[in-house]
Amino acid sequence: ALDFGSARSWIRPVAVASLIKFGLMPAATILACLAMGLKGPAAVTALLFQTLPTASSSYIMSRQLGGDAPLMAGITATQTVIAGAALPLVLALVLALTGIG
């Protein structure tokens, strides 16, 4: 489903979606955990779930509902690759800065 010929038009939407997914959502989750006093395995689990890449079923849903399926395939593929580095980095950063683990 990936169409590398139109990949240039994906750069901005993929970057924005990935920045929100791997930057904003973990930060919001950390703040929520701190505000609610959530610590330990529960906080780490919440953070892990917020840092996972977008679901592959989003491509199928996009295709079935007439959305931009090639863009969704690009977002899914990119976020899956980024998650390989983002998950350990986010966890290490959280443990180092907040000690909620």
LUMMI-957063 format. One record per residue: residue in three letters; x, y, z of N, C-alpha, C, O in turn; residue number from 1. Coordinates in steps of 0.05 Angstrom, whole numbers, plus 5000, padded with zeros to 4 digits. Example, Ala and Ser with C-alpha at 12.3 -4.5 7.8 and 13.67 -1.06 7.14 Angstrom:
# LUMMI-957063
<residuo: Ala; npx: 5264; npy: 4886; npz: 5156; capx: 5246; capy: 4910; capz: 5156; cpx: 5264; cpy: 4934; cpz: 5156; opx: 5285; opy: 4934; opz: 5169; num: 1>;
<residuo: Ser; npx: 5257; npy: 4955; npz: 5142; capx: 5273; capy: 4979; capz: 5143; cpx: 5258; cpy: 5001; cpz: 5157; opx: 5268; opy: 5023; opz: 5161; num: 2>;
END
This chain:
# LUMMI-957063
<residuo: Ala; npx: 5016; npy: 4976; npz: 5000; capx: 5000; capy: 5000; capz: 5000; cpx: 5017; cpy: 5025; cpz: 5000; opx: 5007; opy: 5047; opz: 4995; num: 1>;
<residuo: Leu; npx: 5043; npy: 5022; npz: 5006; capx: 5060; capy: 5046; capz: 5006; cpx: 5066; cpy: 5055; cpz: 4977; opx: 5073; opy: 5039; opz: 4960; num: 2>;
<residuo: Asp; npx: 5062; npy: 5080; npz: 4972; capx: 5067; capy: 5092; capz: 4946; cpx: 5090; cpy: 5112; cpz: 4949; opx: 5085; opy: 5135; opz: 4956; num: 3>;
<residuo: Phe; npx: 5114; npy: 5103; npz: 4944; capx: 5137; capy: 5120; capz: 4948; cpx: 5139; cpy: 5143; cpz: 4928; opx: 5153; opy: 5162; opz: 4933; num: 4>;
<residuo: Gly; npx: 5124; npy: 5141; npz: 4906; capx: 5124; capy: 5162; capz: 4887; cpx: 5111; cpy: 5188; cpz: 4897; opx: 5119; opy: 5210; opz: 4889; num: 5>;
<residuo: Ser; npx: 5093; npy: 5185; npz: 4916; capx: 5080; capy: 5208; capz: 4927; cpx: 5089; cpy: 5214; cpz: 4956; opx: 5076; opy: 5228; opz: 4971; num: 6>;
<residuo: Ala; npx: 5112; npy: 5202; npz: 4963; capx: 5122; capy: 5205; capz: 4990; cpx: 5129; cpy: 5234; cpz: 4997; opx: 5127; opy: 5241; opz: 5021; num: 7>;
<residuo: Arg; npx: 5136; npy: 5250; npz: 4978; capx: 5142; capy: 5278; capz: 4984; cpx: 5118; cpy: 5293; cpz: 4996; opx: 5122; opy: 5310; opz: 5013; num: 8>;
<residuo: Ser; npx: 5095; npy: 5286; npz: 4986; capx: 5071; capy: 5300; capz: 4997; cpx: 5064; cpy: 5290; cpz: 5025; opx: 5047; opy: 5302; opz: 5038; num: 9>;
<residuo: Trp; npx: 5076; npy: 5268; npz: 5034; capx: 5071; capy: 5257; capz: 5060; cpx: 5088; cpy: 5269; cpz: 5082; opx: 5081; opy: 5268; opz: 5106; num: 10>;
<residuo: Ile; npx: 5110; npy: 5282; npz: 5075; capx: 5130; capy: 5289; capz: 5095; cpx: 5118; cpy: 5305; cpz: 5117; opx: 5122; opy: 5299; opz: 5141; num: 11>;
<residuo: Arg; npx: 5104; npy: 5326; npz: 5111; capx: 5093; capy: 5343; capz: 5132; cpx: 5072; cpy: 5328; cpz: 5149; opx: 5074; opy: 5329; opz: 5174; num: 12>;
<residuo: Pro; npx: 5051; npy: 5316; npz: 5137; capx: 5032; capy: 5302; capz: 5154; cpx: 5044; cpy: 5279; cpz: 5171; opx: 5036; opy: 5275; opz: 5194; num: 13>;
<residuo: Val; npx: 5063; npy: 5265; npz: 5160; capx: 5075; capy: 5243; capz: 5175; cpx: 5092; cpy: 5255; cpz: 5198; opx: 5091; opy: 5244; opz: 5220; num: 14>;
<residuo: Ala; npx: 5106; npy: 5276; npz: 5193; capx: 5122; capy: 5289; capz: 5214; cpx: 5104; cpy: 5300; cpz: 5236; opx: 5110; opy: 5297; opz: 5260; num: 15>;
<residuo: Val; npx: 5082; npy: 5313; npz: 5229; capx: 5064; capy: 5324; capz: 5249; cpx: 5052; cpy: 5301; cpz: 5266; opx: 5051; opy: 5303; opz: 5290; num: 16>;
<residuo: Ala; npx: 5042; npy: 5280; npz: 5252; capx: 5029; capy: 5258; capz: 5266; cpx: 5049; cpy: 5244; cpz: 5285; opx: 5043; opy: 5236; opz: 5307; num: 17>;
<residuo: Ser; npx: 5074; npy: 5241; npz: 5276; capx: 5095; capy: 5228; capz: 5292; cpx: 5103; cpy: 5245; cpz: 5315; opx: 5108; opy: 5235; opz: 5337; num: 18>;
<residuo: Leu; npx: 5105; npy: 5271; npz: 5311; capx: 5113; capy: 5289; capz: 5333; cpx: 5092; cpy: 5289; cpz: 5355; opx: 5098; opy: 5288; opz: 5378; num: 19>;
<residuo: Ile; npx: 5067; npy: 5289; npz: 5347; capx: 5045; capy: 5288; capz: 5367; cpx: 5046; cpy: 5261; cpz: 5381; opx: 5044; opy: 5259; opz: 5406; num: 20>;
<residuo: Lys; npx: 5048; npy: 5239; npz: 5366; capx: 5047; capy: 5212; capz: 5377; cpx: 5071; cpy: 5207; cpz: 5396; opx: 5067; opy: 5194; opz: 5417; num: 21>;
<residuo: Phe; npx: 5095; npy: 5215; npz: 5388; capx: 5119; capy: 5208; capz: 5404; cpx: 5129; cpy: 5231; cpz: 5421; opx: 5148; opy: 5227; opz: 5436; num: 22>;
<residuo: Gly; npx: 5117; npy: 5254; npz: 5419; capx: 5126; capy: 5277; capz: 5436; cpx: 5104; cpy: 5287; cpz: 5454; opx: 5107; opy: 5286; opz: 5479; num: 23>;
<residuo: Leu; npx: 5082; npy: 5295; npz: 5442; capx: 5061; capy: 5307; capz: 5458; cpx: 5046; cpy: 5287; cpz: 5475; opx: 5040; opy: 5293; opz: 5499; num: 24>;
<residuo: Met; npx: 5039; npy: 5264; npz: 5464; capx: 5023; capy: 5245; capz: 5479; cpx: 5039; cpy: 5233; cpz: 5503; opx: 5027; opy: 5231; opz: 5525; num: 25>;
<residuo: Pro; npx: 5064; npy: 5226; npz: 5501; capx: 5079; capy: 5218; capz: 5525; cpx: 5082; cpy: 5240; cpz: 5545; opx: 5080; opy: 5235; opz: 5569; num: 26>;
<residuo: Ala; npx: 5086; npy: 5264; npz: 5536; capx: 5089; capy: 5287; capz: 5555; cpx: 5063; cpy: 5291; cpz: 5570; opx: 5063; opy: 5295; opz: 5595; num: 27>;
<residuo: Ala; npx: 5040; npy: 5290; npz: 5556; capx: 5014; capy: 5293; capz: 5570; cpx: 5009; cpy: 5270; cpz: 5589; opx: 4997; opy: 5274; opz: 5610; num: 28>;
<residuo: Thr; npx: 5018; npy: 5246; npz: 5582; capx: 5014; capy: 5223; capz: 5599; cpx: 5031; cpy: 5225; cpz: 5624; opx: 5022; opy: 5219; opz: 5646; num: 29>;
<residuo: Ile; npx: 5055; npy: 5235; npz: 5622; capx: 5073; capy: 5239; capz: 5645; cpx: 5060; cpy: 5260; cpz: 5664; opx: 5059; opy: 5255; opz: 5688; num: 30>;
<residuo: Leu; npx: 5050; npy: 5282; npz: 5652; capx: 5038; capy: 5302; capz: 5669; cpx: 5013; cpy: 5291; cpz: 5683; opx: 5008; opy: 5297; opz: 5707; num: 31>;
<residuo: Ala; npx: 4997; npy: 5275; npz: 5669; capx: 4973; capy: 5263; capz: 5681; cpx: 4981; cpy: 5244; cpz: 5704; opx: 4968; opy: 5244; opz: 5725; num: 32>;
<residuo: Cys; npx: 5002; npy: 5228; npz: 5699; capx: 5011; capy: 5210; capz: 5720; cpx: 5020; cpy: 5225; cpz: 5745; opx: 5014; opy: 5217; opz: 5767; num: 33>;
<residuo: Leu; npx: 5035; npy: 5246; npz: 5740; capx: 5045; capy: 5262; capz: 5763; cpx: 5022; cpy: 5275; cpz: 5777; opx: 5021; opy: 5276; opz: 5802; num: 34>;
<residuo: Ala; npx: 5003; npy: 5286; npz: 5762; capx: 4980; capy: 5300; capz: 5774; cpx: 4962; cpy: 5281; cpz: 5791; opx: 4951; opy: 5289; opz: 5811; num: 35>;
<residuo: Met; npx: 4960; npy: 5256; npz: 5782; capx: 4943; capy: 5237; capz: 5796; cpx: 4958; cpy: 5220; cpz: 5816; opx: 4946; opy: 5203; opz: 5829; num: 36>;
<residuo: Gly; npx: 4984; npy: 5224; npz: 5817; capx: 5000; capy: 5208; capz: 5836; cpx: 5005; cpy: 5179; cpz: 5827; opx: 5010; opy: 5162; opz: 5844; num: 37>;
<residuo: Leu; npx: 5002; npy: 5174; npz: 5802; capx: 5005; capy: 5147; capz: 5791; cpx: 5035; cpy: 5141; cpz: 5788; opx: 5050; opy: 5157; opz: 5775; num: 38>;
<residuo: Lys; npx: 5044; npy: 5119; npz: 5800; capx: 5073; capy: 5112; capz: 5799; cpx: 5076; cpy: 5083; cpz: 5793; opx: 5056; opy: 5068; opz: 5792; num: 39>;
<residuo: Gly; npx: 5101; npy: 5075; npz: 5790; capx: 5107; capy: 5047; capz: 5787; cpx: 5098; cpy: 5035; cpz: 5760; opx: 5096; opy: 5049; opz: 5740; num: 40>;
<residuo: Pro; npx: 5092; npy: 5009; npz: 5761; capx: 5084; capy: 4995; capz: 5737; cpx: 5059; cpy: 5007; cpz: 5723; opx: 5058; opy: 5006; opz: 5698; num: 41>;
<residuo: Ala; npx: 5041; npy: 5018; npz: 5738; capx: 5017; capy: 5029; capz: 5726; cpx: 5024; cpy: 5054; cpz: 5709; opx: 5013; opy: 5057; opz: 5687; num: 42>;
<residuo: Ala; npx: 5042; npy: 5070; npz: 5718; capx: 5050; capy: 5094; capz: 5704; cpx: 5066; cpy: 5086; cpz: 5679; opx: 5063; opy: 5098; opz: 5657; num: 43>;
<residuo: Val; npx: 5084; npy: 5067; npz: 5682; capx: 5100; capy: 5058; capz: 5659; cpx: 5082; cpy: 5045; cpz: 5638; opx: 5086; opy: 5049; opz: 5614; num: 44>;
<residuo: Thr; npx: 5062; npy: 5030; npz: 5646; capx: 5044; capy: 5018; capz: 5627; cpx: 5028; cpy: 5039; cpz: 5612; opx: 5025; opy: 5037; opz: 5588; num: 45>;
<residuo: Ala; npx: 5018; npy: 5059; npz: 5626; capx: 5003; capy: 5081; capz: 5613; cpx: 5021; cpy: 5095; cpz: 5593; opx: 5013; opy: 5101; opz: 5571; num: 46>;
<residuo: Leu; npx: 5046; npy: 5100; npz: 5601; capx: 5065; capy: 5113; capz: 5583; cpx: 5071; cpy: 5096; cpz: 5558; opx: 5072; opy: 5106; opz: 5536; num: 47>;
<residuo: Leu; npx: 5075; npy: 5070; npz: 5562; capx: 5080; capy: 5052; capz: 5540; cpx: 5057; cpy: 5052; cpz: 5520; opx: 5062; opy: 5053; opz: 5496; num: 48>;
<residuo: Phe; npx: 5033; npy: 5051; npz: 5530; capx: 5010; capy: 5050; capz: 5512; cpx: 5007; cpy: 5076; cpz: 5496; opx: 4999; opy: 5075; opz: 5473; num: 49>;
<residuo: Gln; npx: 5014; npy: 5098; npz: 5508; capx: 5012; capy: 5124; capz: 5494; cpx: 5035; cpy: 5128; cpz: 5474; opx: 5033; opy: 5144; opz: 5456; num: 50>;
<residuo: Thr; npx: 5057; npy: 5113; npz: 5477; capx: 5080; capy: 5116; capz: 5459; cpx: 5080; cpy: 5095; cpz: 5436; opx: 5098; opy: 5096; opz: 5419; num: 51>;
<residuo: Leu; npx: 5061; npy: 5076; npz: 5436; capx: 5060; capy: 5056; capz: 5415; cpx: 5053; cpy: 5069; cpz: 5388; opx: 5039; opy: 5090; opz: 5388; num: 52>;
<residuo: Pro; npx: 5062; npy: 5058; npz: 5366; capx: 5055; capy: 5070; capz: 5340; cpx: 5026; cpy: 5066; cpz: 5334; opx: 5012; opy: 5050; opz: 5347; num: 53>;
<residuo: Thr; npx: 5016; npy: 5081; npz: 5315; capx: 4988; capy: 5079; capz: 5307; cpx: 4981; cpy: 5051; cpz: 5298; opx: 4998; opy: 5036; opz: 5288; num: 54>;
<residuo: Ala; npx: 4956; npy: 5043; npz: 5302; capx: 4948; capy: 5016; capz: 5296; cpx: 4947; cpy: 5011; cpz: 5266; opx: 4939; opy: 5028; opz: 5251; num: 55>;
<residuo: Ser; npx: 4955; npy: 4987; npz: 5258; capx: 4955; capy: 4980; capz: 5230; cpx: 4927; cpy: 4979; cpz: 5218; opx: 4923; opy: 4982; opz: 5194; num: 56>;
<residuo: Ser; npx: 4908; npy: 4975; npz: 5235; capx: 4880; capy: 4974; capz: 5226; cpx: 4870; cpy: 5002; cpz: 5217; opx: 4850; opy: 5004; opz: 5203; num: 57>;
<residuo: Ser; npx: 4885; npy: 5023; npz: 5224; capx: 4877; capy: 5050; capz: 5214; cpx: 4880; cpy: 5052; cpz: 5184; opx: 4865; opy: 5067; opz: 5171; num: 58>;
<residuo: Tyr; npx: 4898; npy: 5037; npz: 5172; capx: 4900; capy: 5036; capz: 5143; cpx: 4875; cpy: 5024; cpz: 5131; opx: 4864; opy: 5034; opz: 5111; num: 59>;
<residuo: Ile; npx: 4867; npy: 5001; npz: 5141; capx: 4843; capy: 4987; capz: 5131; cpx: 4819; cpy: 5005; cpz: 5134; opx: 4802; opy: 5007; opz: 5116; num: 60>;
<residuo: Met; npx: 4816; npy: 5018; npz: 5157; capx: 4794; capy: 5035; capz: 5162; cpx: 4794; cpy: 5059; cpz: 5143; opx: 4773; opy: 5066; opz: 5132; num: 61>;
<residuo: Ser; npx: 4817; npy: 5070; npz: 5138; capx: 4819; capy: 5092; capz: 5120; cpx: 4811; cpy: 5084; cpz: 5092; opx: 4797; opy: 5099; opz: 5078; num: 62>;
<residuo: Arg; npx: 4820; npy: 5061; npz: 5084; capx: 4814; capy: 5051; capz: 5057; cpx: 4784; cpy: 5046; cpz: 5054; opx: 4772; opy: 5053; opz: 5033; num: 63>;
<residuo: Gln; npx: 4772; npy: 5033; npz: 5074; capx: 4744; capy: 5026; capz: 5072; cpx: 4726; cpy: 5051; cpz: 5073; opx: 4704; opy: 5051; opz: 5062; num: 64>;
<residuo: Leu; npx: 4734; npy: 5072; npz: 5087; capx: 4718; capy: 5095; capz: 5090; cpx: 4724; cpy: 5117; cpz: 5070; opx: 4714; opy: 5140; opz: 5073; num: 65>;
<residuo: Gly; npx: 4741; npy: 5111; npz: 5051; capx: 4748; capy: 5131; capz: 5030; cpx: 4768; cpy: 5152; cpz: 5038; opx: 4769; opy: 5173; opz: 5025; num: 66>;
<residuo: Gly; npx: 4784; npy: 5147; npz: 5058; capx: 4804; capy: 5166; capz: 5067; cpx: 4829; cpy: 5164; cpz: 5049; opx: 4829; opy: 5150; opz: 5029; num: 67>;
<residuo: Asp; npx: 4850; npy: 5177; npz: 5058; capx: 4876; capy: 5176; capz: 5044; cpx: 4892; cpy: 5152; cpz: 5053; opx: 4909; opy: 5154; opz: 5071; num: 68>;
<residuo: Ala; npx: 4886; npy: 5129; npz: 5042; capx: 4898; capy: 5104; capz: 5050; cpx: 4929; cpy: 5104; cpz: 5046; opx: 4943; opy: 5094; opz: 5064; num: 69>;
<residuo: Pro; npx: 4939; npy: 5114; npz: 5024; capx: 4968; capy: 5114; capz: 5021; cpx: 4982; cpy: 5131; cpz: 5042; opx: 5004; opy: 5124; opz: 5052; num: 70>;
<residuo: Leu; npx: 4970; npy: 5154; npz: 5050; capx: 4981; capy: 5170; capz: 5071; cpx: 4981; cpy: 5155; cpz: 5097; opx: 5000; opy: 5155; opz: 5112; num: 71>;
<residuo: Met; npx: 4959; npy: 5141; npz: 5103; capx: 4957; capy: 5126; capz: 5128; cpx: 4977; cpy: 5103; cpz: 5128; opx: 4988; opy: 5097; opz: 5149; num: 72>;
<residuo: Ala; npx: 4982; npy: 5091; npz: 5105; capx: 5003; capy: 5070; capz: 5104; cpx: 5030; cpy: 5082; cpz: 5110; opx: 5046; opy: 5070; opz: 5124; num: 73>;
<residuo: Gly; npx: 5035; npy: 5106; npz: 5100; capx: 5061; capy: 5120; capz: 5105; cpx: 5064; cpy: 5126; cpz: 5135; opx: 5085; opy: 5123; opz: 5146; num: 74>;
<residuo: Ile; npx: 5042; npy: 5136; npz: 5147; capx: 5043; capy: 5143; capz: 5175; cpx: 5048; cpy: 5118; cpz: 5192; opx: 5064; opy: 5118; opz: 5210; num: 75>;
<residuo: Thr; npx: 5034; npy: 5097; npz: 5186; capx: 5036; capy: 5072; capz: 5201; cpx: 5064; cpy: 5060; cpz: 5198; opx: 5076; opy: 5053; opz: 5218; num: 76>;
<residuo: Ala; npx: 5075; npy: 5060; npz: 5174; capx: 5102; capy: 5049; capz: 5170; cpx: 5123; cpy: 5066; cpz: 5184; opx: 5141; opy: 5055; opz: 5197; num: 77>;
<residuo: Thr; npx: 5121; npy: 5092; npz: 5181; capx: 5141; capy: 5110; capz: 5193; cpx: 5140; cpy: 5108; cpz: 5224; opx: 5161; opy: 5106; opz: 5237; num: 78>;
<residuo: Gln; npx: 5116; npy: 5108; npz: 5235; capx: 5114; capy: 5107; capz: 5264; cpx: 5123; cpy: 5080; cpz: 5275; opx: 5133; opy: 5079; opz: 5298; num: 79>;
<residuo: Thr; npx: 5119; npy: 5059; npz: 5260; capx: 5129; capy: 5033; capz: 5270; cpx: 5159; cpy: 5033; cpz: 5271; opx: 5171; opy: 5022; opz: 5290; num: 80>;
<residuo: Val; npx: 5172; npy: 5045; npz: 5252; capx: 5202; capy: 5046; capz: 5252; cpx: 5211; cpy: 5065; cpz: 5275; opx: 5230; opy: 5058; opz: 5289; num: 81>;
<residuo: Ile; npx: 5199; npy: 5088; npz: 5277; capx: 5206; capy: 5107; capz: 5298; cpx: 5202; cpy: 5095; cpz: 5326; opx: 5218; opy: 5100; opz: 5344; num: 82>;
<residuo: Ala; npx: 5181; npy: 5079; npz: 5330; capx: 5175; capy: 5068; capz: 5356; cpx: 5198; cpy: 5050; cpz: 5366; opx: 5202; opy: 5048; opz: 5390; num: 83>;
<residuo: Gly; npx: 5213; npy: 5038; npz: 5348; capx: 5235; capy: 5021; capz: 5356; cpx: 5256; cpy: 5037; cpz: 5373; opx: 5268; opy: 5025; opz: 5391; num: 84>;
<residuo: Ala; npx: 5259; npy: 5062; npz: 5366; capx: 5278; capy: 5079; capz: 5382; cpx: 5264; cpy: 5095; cpz: 5403; opx: 5275; opy: 5100; opz: 5424; num: 85>;
<residuo: Ala; npx: 5239; npy: 5103; npz: 5397; capx: 5225; capy: 5121; capz: 5415; cpx: 5217; cpy: 5108; cpz: 5442; opx: 5219; opy: 5120; opz: 5463; num: 86>;
<residuo: Leu; npx: 5208; npy: 5083; npz: 5441; capx: 5199; capy: 5070; capz: 5465; cpx: 5221; cpy: 5068; cpz: 5487; opx: 5217; opy: 5077; opz: 5509; num: 87>;
<residuo: Pro; npx: 5245; npy: 5058; npz: 5480; capx: 5266; capy: 5057; capz: 5500; cpx: 5275; cpy: 5085; cpz: 5509; opx: 5281; opy: 5090; opz: 5533; num: 88>;
<residuo: Leu; npx: 5276; npy: 5104; npz: 5491; capx: 5284; capy: 5131; capz: 5498; cpx: 5264; cpy: 5145; cpz: 5516; opx: 5272; opy: 5157; opz: 5536; num: 89>;
<residuo: Val; npx: 5239; npy: 5143; npz: 5511; capx: 5218; capy: 5155; capz: 5527; cpx: 5219; cpy: 5143; cpz: 5555; opx: 5217; opy: 5157; opz: 5575; num: 90>;
<residuo: Leu; npx: 5221; npy: 5116; npz: 5557; capx: 5222; capy: 5103; capz: 5583; cpx: 5247; cpy: 5112; cpz: 5599; opx: 5245; opy: 5117; opz: 5623; num: 91>;
<residuo: Ala; npx: 5270; npy: 5113; npz: 5586; capx: 5294; capy: 5121; capz: 5600; cpx: 5292; cpy: 5150; cpz: 5610; opx: 5300; opy: 5156; opz: 5632; num: 92>;
<residuo: Leu; npx: 5281; npy: 5167; npz: 5593; capx: 5278; capy: 5195; capz: 5600; cpx: 5259; cpy: 5198; cpz: 5624; opx: 5264; opy: 5213; opz: 5643; num: 93>;
<residuo: Val; npx: 5237; npy: 5184; npz: 5623; capx: 5217; capy: 5186; capz: 5644; cpx: 5229; cpy: 5176; cpz: 5671; opx: 5225; opy: 5189; opz: 5692; num: 94>;
<residuo: Leu; npx: 5242; npy: 5154; npz: 5670; capx: 5254; capy: 5143; capz: 5694; cpx: 5275; cpy: 5161; cpz: 5705; opx: 5277; opy: 5165; opz: 5730; num: 95>;
<residuo: Ala; npx: 5291; npy: 5173; npz: 5688; capx: 5312; capy: 5191; capz: 5697; cpx: 5301; cpy: 5217; cpz: 5708; opx: 5311; opy: 5227; opz: 5728; num: 96>;
<residuo: Leu; npx: 5281; npy: 5229; npz: 5695; capx: 5272; capy: 5255; capz: 5704; cpx: 5251; cpy: 5255; cpz: 5726; opx: 5250; opy: 5273; opz: 5743; num: 97>;
<residuo: Thr; npx: 5233; npy: 5235; npz: 5725; capx: 5211; capy: 5236; capz: 5744; cpx: 5212; cpy: 5215; cpz: 5766; opx: 5202; opy: 5219; opz: 5788; num: 98>;
<residuo: Gly; npx: 5224; npy: 5193; npz: 5760; capx: 5225; capy: 5171; capz: 5779; cpx: 5198; cpy: 5158; cpz: 5783; opx: 5194; opy: 5145; opz: 5804; num: 99>;
<residuo: Ile; npx: 5180; npy: 5160; npz: 5764; capx: 5153; capy: 5148; capz: 5768; cpx: 5154; cpy: 5118; cpz: 5763; opx: 5134; opy: 5105; opz: 5767; num: 100>;
<residuo: Gly; npx: 5176; npy: 5108; npz: 5754; capx: 5178; capy: 5079; capz: 5748; cpx: 5183; cpy: 5065; cpz: 5773; opx: 5186; opy: 5040; opz: 5773; num: 101>;
END
